[in-house]
Each structure stands twice: as structure tokens, then as C-alpha cells.
Amino acid sequence: MTATVYLIIKSLHIVSFISWMAGMFYLPRLFVYHAKTEAGSEASEMLKVMERKLLRYIINPAMAGTWLFGLILAYELQAWHDGWFHAKMGLVISMTAVHHILARHRKDFDRDANNKSEKYYRILNEIPTILMVAIVFLVVLKPF
């Protein structure tokens, strides 16, 4: 891989990760507001559309791009045996699990079947931030 292609892939990975994180911060915030609305209300129906479009058109493609470009970079760097890379992958897998939890909650809201509180979503909203900080520090510092 040429240096230019490598930098393009790296840039695409960073852009994908930033987009994924933007969505992962915003979707649970929408859930906080949605949990306070009455099922079937105009506000609830508007939030359903916002949540569905955010997940379908931003978060899902951004996660796929993050994984795709990240795996290409890992292959190029031969990072498979580095401790920092194993830790990072564990955190990225955790972020992916949170992503799927959020997708499941979106389906619950869509069916007017949410049974979680506003407080639950406020706490859930913090998990992607914690994971993101740890991922960035691992990638930049490569401590082990």
C-alpha cells in the first residue's frame, strides 16, 4: 500500500469513527426526550422518525466504515500481536455492543414498548463517551 493510500484509509477511518461517535452521543439523548413523551403523541412520532433515520443513515454506515477501514489499517500495520491493539479491539467490540443495545431500544420505542426510564438513558448516554476516551488514548499512546 502506498503512503498516500494508507493516509486516505486512515482519514476515512477517523471520519467514520467521528461520525459513529456523534450518532452514539445523540441517539441516547433522543431517547431521554422520547422517554418523557406520551406514546402516540406528535412528539413521540417525530422522535421515532429522527431515531430511525439517525441509526439507519448515519450510525450504522459509520460503524461499518469504522470497522472496515480499521481492519485494513490493522492489517497494514500488522498490529494483531500488539497489546494496545487487543485492548482497543475489546473496547471497539464493547462500543459495537452498545450500538446494538441502542438499536434494540429504538425498536422498542418504535413499537411504543419502551419500559426504560429517562434516567436509564442518561446513564447509557455516558458509556460511549467513556469507551471513546479509552480508545483514543490507546491509539495515541500505545502504552503496551
Backbone as numpy.savetxt, mean C-alpha at the origin, in Angstrom:
# Nx Ny Nz CAx CAy CAz Cx Cy Cz
22.08 -5.29 -18.04 21.23 -4.11 -18.04 22.13 -2.87 -18.04
21.82 -1.93 -18.89 22.63 -0.71 -18.93 22.31 0.17 -17.72
23.20 1.09 -17.44 23.01 2.00 -16.32 21.73 2.83 -16.49
21.45 3.24 -17.70 20.25 4.04 -17.95 18.98 3.23 -17.70
18.95 2.00 -18.19 17.78 1.13 -17.98 17.61 0.87 -16.48
18.71 0.61 -15.79 18.65 0.39 -14.34 18.02 1.59 -13.65
18.44 2.79 -13.99 17.92 4.00 -13.36 16.44 4.23 -13.71
16.05 3.86 -14.91 14.63 3.96 -15.28 13.80 3.00 -14.44
14.26 1.76 -14.31 13.55 0.76 -13.49 13.49 1.23 -12.03
14.59 1.73 -11.53 14.63 2.23 -10.15 13.65 3.39 -9.97
13.60 4.30 -10.93 12.66 5.42 -10.87 11.22 4.93 -10.88
10.93 3.96 -11.75 9.58 3.40 -11.80 9.21 2.71 -10.49
10.18 2.06 -9.86 9.94 1.43 -8.56 9.60 2.48 -7.51
10.35 3.55 -7.48 10.12 4.62 -6.50 8.76 5.28 -6.74
8.45 5.59 -7.98 7.16 6.21 -8.30 6.01 5.27 -7.93
6.15 4.00 -8.23 5.12 3.02 -7.87 4.95 2.95 -6.36
6.06 2.92 -5.63 5.99 2.84 -4.17 5.34 4.09 -3.58
5.69 5.27 -4.09 5.08 6.51 -3.60 3.57 6.49 -3.86
3.18 6.06 -5.04 1.75 6.00 -5.38 1.02 4.99 -4.50
1.65 3.86 -4.28 1.05 2.83 -3.42 0.84 3.39 -2.02
1.87 4.05 -1.49 1.77 4.58 -0.14 0.73 5.69 -0.05
0.63 6.54 -1.05 -0.39 7.59 -1.04 -1.78 6.97 -0.89
-2.04 5.93 -1.66 -3.32 5.24 -1.57 -3.51 4.53 -0.24
-2.44 3.93 0.25 -2.52 3.20 1.53 -2.73 4.15 2.71
-2.35 5.41 2.57 -2.62 6.40 3.61 -4.05 6.93 3.48
-4.53 7.07 2.25 -5.81 7.72 2.01 -7.01 6.78 2.19
-6.89 5.53 1.76 -8.04 4.62 1.84 -8.54 4.41 3.27
-7.67 4.12 4.25 -8.21 3.97 5.60 -8.77 5.28 6.16
-8.27 6.42 5.69 -8.83 7.72 6.10 -10.26 7.84 5.56
-10.49 7.40 4.31 -11.86 7.38 3.79 -12.74 6.46 4.63
-12.18 5.34 5.08 -12.94 4.41 5.91 -13.34 5.06 7.24
-12.46 5.90 7.80 -12.78 6.62 9.04 -14.06 7.43 8.82
-14.11 8.18 7.72 -15.30 8.99 7.42 -16.49 8.11 7.09
-16.25 7.03 6.36 -17.34 6.15 5.94 -17.98 5.47 7.15
-17.17 5.11 8.13 -17.70 4.44 9.33 -18.67 5.33 10.10
-18.59 6.64 9.87 -19.46 7.59 10.57 -20.74 7.90 9.79
-20.87 7.35 8.58 -22.05 7.65 7.77 -23.10 6.57 7.91
-24.32 6.93 7.59 -25.42 5.97 7.62 -25.42 5.17 6.33
-25.55 3.86 6.44 -25.60 3.00 5.25 -26.72 3.45 4.33
-26.39 3.52 3.04 -27.37 3.91 2.04 -27.51 5.42 1.85
-26.86 6.19 2.70 -26.95 7.65 2.58 -26.17 8.12 1.35
-26.42 9.35 0.95 -25.73 9.91 -0.21 -24.21 9.93 0.05
-23.82 10.31 1.26 -22.39 10.34 1.60 -21.78 8.95 1.53
-22.49 7.96 2.04 -21.99 6.58 2.00 -21.80 6.11 0.57
-22.76 6.41 -0.27 -22.66 5.97 -1.67 -21.51 6.68 -2.39
-21.30 7.95 -2.09 -20.18 8.67 -2.70 -18.84 8.09 -2.23
-18.74 7.77 -0.94 -17.51 7.18 -0.42 -17.24 5.81 -1.04
-18.27 5.04 -1.29 -18.10 3.73 -1.94 -17.43 3.90 -3.30
-17.88 4.87 -4.07 -17.30 5.12 -5.40 -15.84 5.55 -5.25
-15.57 6.48 -4.34 -14.20 6.96 -4.12 -13.28 5.82 -3.72
-13.73 4.98 -2.79 -12.91 3.87 -2.29 -12.63 2.85 -3.39
-13.66 2.51 -4.16 -13.51 1.53 -5.24 -12.53 2.04 -6.30
-12.67 3.29 -6.72 -11.79 3.85 -7.74 -10.37 4.00 -7.23
-10.20 4.42 -5.99 -8.86 4.55 -5.41 -8.15 3.21 -5.41
-8.84 2.16 -4.99 -8.23 0.84 -4.93 -7.96 0.30 -6.34
-8.94 0.37 -7.21 -8.84 -0.23 -8.54 -7.85 0.50 -9.45
-7.86 1.82 -9.43 -7.09 2.58 -10.42 -5.76 3.14 -9.90
-5.58 3.16 -8.60 -4.32 3.69 -8.06 -3.59 2.65 -7.21
-4.22 2.17 -6.17 -3.51 1.32 -5.21 -3.12 -0.02 -5.81
-4.04 -0.71 -6.46 -3.70 -2.02 -7.04 -2.60 -1.94 -8.10
-2.72 -1.05 -9.09 -1.63 -0.96 -10.08 -0.30 -0.51 -9.47
-0.37 0.37 -8.49 0.87 0.84 -7.85 1.55 -0.28 -7.08
0.76 -1.12 -6.41 1.35 -2.26 -5.71 1.99 -3.21 -6.71
1.30 -3.49 -7.80 1.85 -4.39 -8.82 3.16 -3.83 -9.39
3.19 -2.54 -9.66 4.41 -1.91 -10.17 5.54 -1.96 -9.16
5.21 -1.73 -7.91 6.23 -1.79 -6.85 6.86 -3.17 -6.81
6.03 -4.20 -6.82 6.54 -5.56 -6.81 7.35 -5.88 -8.06
6.81 -5.56 -9.22 7.47 -5.89 -10.48 8.84 -5.21 -10.58
8.86 -3.90 -10.42 10.13 -3.19 -10.57 11.08 -3.51 -9.43
10.56 -3.77 -8.24 11.41 -4.14 -7.12 12.09 -5.48 -7.33
11.36 -6.44 -7.85 11.96 -7.76 -8.11 12.99 -7.68 -9.23
12.74 -6.85 -10.23 13.74 -6.66 -11.29 15.01 -6.07 -10.69
14.88 -5.07 -9.82 16.05 -4.46 -9.17 16.77 -5.47 -8.29
16.02 -6.26 -7.54 16.64 -7.26 -6.67 17.44 -8.26 -7.49
16.89 -8.66 -8.62 17.60 -9.57 -9.51 18.88 -8.91 -10.02
18.76 -7.69 -10.46 19.92 -6.97 -11.02 21.01 -6.77 -9.97
20.60 -6.48 -8.72 21.56 -6.25 -7.64 22.04 -7.54 -6.97
21.38 -8.66 -7.31 21.66 -9.94 -6.65 21.57 -9.79 -5.12
20.47 -9.19 -4.70 20.26 -8.87 -3.28 19.67 -10.03 -2.49
19.43 -11.16 -3.13 18.71 -12.27 -2.51 19.32 -12.75 -1.20
20.62 -12.59 -1.01 21.28 -13.13 0.19 21.58 -12.07 1.23
21.19 -10.83 0.99 21.48 -9.74 1.93 20.42 -9.70 3.03
20.87 -9.56 4.26 19.95 -9.52 5.40 18.96 -8.37 5.32
19.43 -7.18 4.93 18.53 -6.04 4.82 17.42 -6.32 3.81
17.76 -7.06 2.74 16.77 -7.36 1.70 15.71 -8.32 2.26
16.12 -9.30 3.03 15.16 -10.23 3.64 14.21 -9.47 4.57
14.78 -8.56 5.38 13.94 -7.77 6.28 12.97 -6.89 5.48
13.48 -6.27 4.43 12.63 -5.42 3.59 11.51 -6.24 2.98
11.83 -7.41 2.45 10.81 -8.24 1.83 9.74 -8.64 2.85
10.15 -8.93 4.07 9.17 -9.23 5.12 8.22 -8.07 5.35
8.76 -6.86 5.33 7.92 -5.68 5.52 7.03 -5.40 4.30
7.56 -5.64 3.11 6.76 -5.45 1.90 5.63 -6.49 1.85
5.91 -7.70 2.28 4.86 -8.72 2.37 3.81 -8.29 3.39
4.26 -7.72 4.51 3.31 -7.20 5.51 2.46 -6.08 4.94
3.08 -5.18 4.16 2.33 -4.09 3.53 1.30 -4.65 2.56
1.68 -5.69 1.85 0.76 -6.34 0.92 -0.41 -6.96 1.67
-0.14 -7.54 2.83 -1.21 -8.10 3.65 -2.16 -6.99 4.12
-1.62 -5.86 4.53 -2.47 -4.72 4.93 -3.30 -4.26 3.73
-2.69 -4.23 2.57 -3.39 -3.87 1.33 -4.61 -4.78 1.15
-4.43 -6.08 1.32 -5.53 -7.03 1.15 -6.59 -6.88 2.24
-6.17 -6.54 3.45 -7.13 -6.27 4.53 -7.98 -5.06 4.17
-7.34 -4.01 3.65 -8.08 -2.81 3.25 -9.06 -3.15 2.11
-8.63 -3.98 1.17 -9.51 -4.37 0.07 -10.73 -5.15 0.60
-10.51 -5.99 1.59 -11.63 -6.73 2.19 -12.60 -5.78 2.88
-12.04 -4.78 3.60 -12.91 -3.80 4.27 -13.70 -2.97 3.25
-13.09 -2.68 2.12 -13.79 -1.93 1.08 -15.00 -2.71 0.60
-14.83 -4.02 0.44 -15.95 -4.86 0.03 -17.05 -4.88 1.09
-16.65 -4.87 2.37 -17.64 -4.80 3.45 -18.44 -3.50 3.37
-17.77 -2.39 3.18 -18.47 -1.12 3.03 -19.39 -1.15 1.82
-18.90 -1.72 0.73 -19.69 -1.77 -0.50 -21.00 -2.54 -0.31
-20.98 -3.54 0.56 -22.17 -4.35 0.85 -22.97 -3.79 2.03
-22.54 -2.63 2.55 -23.14 -2.04 3.76 -23.04 -3.01 4.93
-21.91 -3.72 5.00 -21.72 -4.73 6.04 -20.53 -4.40 6.95
-20.10 -3.15 6.99 -18.99 -2.79 7.87 -19.39 -2.98 9.32
-18.53 -3.63 10.10 -18.78 -3.79 11.54 -17.61 -3.27 12.37
-16.75 -2.47 11.76 -15.58 -1.91 12.45 -15.86 -0.45 12.79
-15.21 0.02 13.85 -15.42 1.38 14.32 -14.49 2.38 13.64
-14.84 3.62 13.77 -13.98 4.71 13.30 -12.60 4.60 13.95
-12.54 4.25 15.22 -11.27 4.12 15.95 -10.41 3.00 15.34
-11.02 1.89 14.99 -10.30 0.79 14.35 -9.59 1.28 13.10
-10.32 2.03 12.27 -9.72 2.52 11.02 -8.65 3.58 11.27
-8.79 4.36 12.33 -7.74 5.33 12.68 -6.44 4.60 13.05
-6.56 3.51 13.78 -5.38 2.71 14.16 -4.81 2.02 12.93
-5.68 1.41 12.12 -5.24 0.74 10.90 -4.52 1.71 9.96
-4.92 2.95 9.98 -4.32 3.99 9.15 -2.84 4.22 9.46
-2.41 3.88 10.67 -1.02 4.11 11.08 -0.07 3.00 10.62
-0.58 1.82 10.39 0.27 0.68 10.06 1.08 0.89 8.78
0.48 1.37 7.67 1.30 1.61 6.48 2.42 2.62 6.70
2.18 3.62 7.54 3.22 4.61 7.83 4.41 3.97 8.53
4.14 3.16 9.52 5.21 2.49 10.26 6.00 1.56 9.34
5.29 0.79 8.53 5.96 -0.12 7.59 6.80 0.66 6.58
6.25 1.75 6.05 6.97 2.54 5.06 8.27 3.11 5.63
8.21 3.65 6.84 9.42 4.22 7.46 10.48 3.14 7.60
10.10 1.97 8.08 11.05 0.88 8.25 11.64 0.44 6.91
10.80 0.35 5.89 11.27 -0.05 4.55 12.29 0.95 4.02
11.98 2.22 4.11 12.89 3.25 3.59 14.22 3.22 4.33
14.20 3.10 5.64 15.46 3.05 6.40 16.29 1.82 6.03
15.63 0.68 5.84 16.37 -0.52 5.44 17.03 -0.34 4.08
16.29 0.23 3.13 16.83 0.40 1.78 17.98 1.39 1.77
17.85 2.48 2.49 18.87 3.52 2.47 20.10 3.12 3.29
19.87 2.58 4.49 21.00 2.29 5.38 21.62 0.91 5.15
20.83 -0.03 4.67 21.30 -1.42 4.50 22.15 -1.84 5.72
21.52 -1.87 6.90 22.27 -2.05 8.14 22.87 -3.45 8.33
22.42 -4.42 7.59 22.96 -5.80 7.74 22.78 -6.55 6.45
